[in-house]
Amino acid sequence: MKQTIMVVEDDRMIRHLIKLYLEKHDYRVVEAADGEAAKTVFLDHRPCLVILDLMLPKVSGEAFCRWMKDVAEDDVAIIMLSAKVQTEDKIAGLKMGADGYMTKPFEPEELIAQVEAVLRRTGQFCQKVVHDGLCLMPRKGRVLLYDQELDLTKHEFTLLYHFMQQPNVVFSREALMDELYPHEETAVLDRTIDAHIKKLRSKIEKEPSQPKRIVTVRGMGYKYATD
């Protein structure tokens, strides 16, 4: 799965240029043009790295950086972009939590090199599967729905991880039973899987009676829908 990078930059041409170079190097890119919109985009996609311009409308880059660190803890790296070239400005940015700092104007290939270097250092902290605001962190055993942490049972977590790793793939009840109970000698009834799905939906769906994430495929089973 491609690593997601978020570009927060109010200059449309610079934002587009950065996006083109990142996609050329096989990263998935999401964008925001101001600090307020960036909060929504961040919670929707939970990127591994944010390229952040400090001079933003609505919410400053500094304020957004503080908010992001509170929300994401150690799960996101930050490269700051700034027209400020003084040493004290760079030091202030690094003290704020930045993992890298680049001054404008910059060469796109230099930015890519810094992105790759930062992700080599921080990539082990960014192991997660994200779809539409739902973020599962397998190594930490955590699931976040936007900014809310969910309390899932072991079976619910296993089911959700299995679904999210293979979005839009239909799994039969038998396949899901094998995933949950691989060493079970006694038969597990179909309704056991249905019960797990029902409880999981109650925690991750806006309207559990009309699920949009884990949907039923009549006569076949269930899938995690992203289309």
C-alpha positions in Angstrom: 0.0 0.0 0.0 1.3 3.5 -0.9 2.3 5.8 1.9 0.0 8.9 2.1 1.5 12.3 2.2 -0.5 15.5 2.8 0.5 18.8 1.2 -0.8 21.9 3.0 0.0 24.9 0.9 -2.1 27.9 -0.1 -0.2 28.6 -3.4 -2.0 26.4 -5.9 0.9 26.1 -8.3 3.4 25.1 -5.7 0.9 22.6 -4.2 0.3 21.1 -7.7 4.0 20.9 -8.4 4.8 19.1 -5.1 1.9 16.7 -5.8 3.2 15.9 -9.3 6.6 15.0 -8.0 5.4 13.0 -5.0 3.0 11.0 -7.3 5.9 10.4 -9.7 7.8 8.8 -6.8 4.8 6.5 -6.0 3.3 8.3 -3.0 -0.4 8.9 -2.5 -1.1 12.6 -2.1 -3.9 14.5 -0.4 -4.1 18.3 -0.3 -5.4 21.3 1.6 -5.1 25.0 0.8 -5.6 26.4 4.4 -5.1 25.4 8.0 -8.8 24.9 8.7 -9.5 22.6 5.7 -6.3 20.7 6.6 -7.8 19.5 9.9 -10.6 17.7 8.0 -8.3 16.3 5.4 -5.9 15.0 8.1 -8.6 13.2 10.0 -10.0 11.7 6.8 -6.7 10.3 5.6 -4.3 10.1 8.6 -1.1 10.7 6.4 2.3 9.4 7.3 3.9 12.7 6.5 2.7 16.3 6.2 4.5 18.9 4.0 3.4 22.1 5.8 3.6 25.7 4.6 3.8 28.0 7.7 2.1 31.0 6.1 -1.4 29.7 5.8 -4.8 31.5 5.8 -7.5 30.8 8.4 -5.3 28.7 10.7 -1.6 29.3 10.7 0.9 26.6 10.0 2.2 26.8 13.5 -1.3 26.4 15.0 -2.1 23.5 12.7 1.2 21.8 13.6 0.4 22.0 17.4 -3.1 20.6 16.7 -1.7 17.8 14.6 0.8 16.8 17.2 -1.9 16.6 19.9 -4.1 14.5 17.6 -1.6 12.2 16.0 1.1 11.9 18.8 4.1 10.2 17.1 2.2 8.8 14.1 3.0 11.6 11.6 6.2 13.3 10.4 6.3 16.9 9.4 8.4 18.8 6.8 7.9 22.6 7.1 8.1 24.9 4.2 8.9 28.6 4.8 10.2 31.7 3.2 12.1 32.4 6.5 15.7 31.6 6.0 17.3 32.6 9.3 18.8 30.0 11.5 16.6 30.9 14.5 13.5 30.3 12.3 14.6 26.8 11.4 15.4 26.1 15.0 12.0 27.3 16.1 10.4 25.0 13.5 12.3 22.0 14.6 11.5 22.7 18.2 7.8 22.9 17.2 8.1 19.2 16.2 9.2 19.4 12.5 11.3 16.5 11.2 12.5 18.6 8.3 12.6 22.2 7.3 13.0 23.6 3.8 13.2 27.2 2.7 11.4 28.6 -0.4 12.2 28.6 -3.2 13.3 24.9 -3.3 14.2 22.3 -5.9 11.5 19.6 -6.1 14.1 16.8 -6.2 15.6 18.2 -2.9 12.2 18.0 -1.3 11.8 14.4 -2.5 15.2 13.5 -1.0 14.1 15.0 2.3 10.8 13.2 2.2 12.5 9.9 1.7 15.1 10.6 4.4 12.3 11.5 6.9 10.2 8.5 6.1 13.3 6.2 6.5 13.6 7.5 10.1 9.9 7.7 11.0 8.2 5.1 8.8 8.1 2.4 11.5 5.7 4.7 13.5 3.4 5.0 10.6 1.9 1.5 10.1 -1.8 1.9 9.6 -4.7 1.3 7.3 -7.0 4.2 6.6 -10.2 4.5 4.8 -12.5 7.6 5.0 -11.6 8.7 8.5 -11.3 5.1 9.9 -7.7 4.4 10.9 -6.5 1.0 12.2 -3.0 0.7 13.6 -2.2 -3.0 13.7 1.1 -2.8 15.8 -0.6 -0.6 18.4 -3.9 -2.4 18.5 -5.7 0.9 18.1 -8.6 2.0 15.9 -9.6 5.7 15.5 -12.7 7.0 13.8 -11.8 10.6 12.9 -10.7 11.9 16.4 -12.4 9.3 18.5 -10.7 6.1 19.7 -12.8 3.0 19.4 -13.0 0.1 21.9 -13.0 -3.1 19.9 -12.8 -6.7 21.0 -10.1 -9.0 19.7 -12.4 -10.6 17.2 -13.8 -7.2 16.1 -10.3 -5.9 15.6 -9.2 -9.0 13.6 -12.3 -8.8 11.4 -11.9 -5.1 10.7 -8.2 -5.5 9.9 -9.0 -8.4 7.5 -11.6 -6.3 5.7 -9.6 -3.1 5.5 -6.5 -4.7 4.1 -8.5 -6.0 1.2 -11.2 -3.3 0.5 -14.1 -4.2 -1.9 -13.2 -7.9 -1.7 -16.2 -10.1 -0.8 -15.6 -12.7 2.0 -17.9 -15.5 2.7 -18.9 -16.4 6.2 -16.8 -19.5 6.0 -13.7 -17.5 5.1 -14.3 -15.1 8.0 -14.8 -18.0 10.4 -11.5 -19.4 9.3 -9.9 -16.0 9.9 -11.4 -15.7 13.4 -11.2 -19.3 14.5 -8.3 -21.0 12.6 -7.7 -23.7 15.2 -11.3 -24.2 16.3 -12.2 -27.9 16.2 -15.9 -27.4 16.7 -18.1 -25.8 14.1 -18.9 -22.1 14.5 -22.3 -21.1 13.4 -22.9 -18.6 10.6 -24.8 -16.4 13.0 -21.7 -16.1 15.2 -20.1 -14.1 12.3 -23.3 -12.1 11.8 -23.2 -11.2 15.5 -19.6 -10.0 15.3 -20.4 -8.0 12.2 -23.5 -6.4 13.9 -21.4 -5.3 16.9 -18.6 -4.0 14.7 -21.1 -2.0 12.6 -22.5 -0.4 15.8 -19.0 1.0 16.5 -17.8 2.1 13.0 -21.0 3.0 11.1 -22.8 6.3 11.3 -26.1 4.4 10.8 -25.5 0.7 11.7 -28.9 -0.3 10.2 -27.8 1.2 6.9 -24.1 0.4 6.8 -21.8 2.1 4.3 -18.4 0.5 5.3 -19.1 -3.2 6.0 -21.8 -4.1 3.6 -23.7 -7.3 2.9 -23.4 -8.9 -0.5 -26.5 -11.0 -0.9 -25.8 -14.7 -1.2 -22.0 -14.2 -0.9 -21.0 -12.6 2.4 -19.5 -9.2 3.4 -17.1 -6.7 2.1 -15.5 -3.4 3.2 -16.8 -0.9 0.7 -14.7 2.1 -0.5 -16.4 2.7 -3.8 
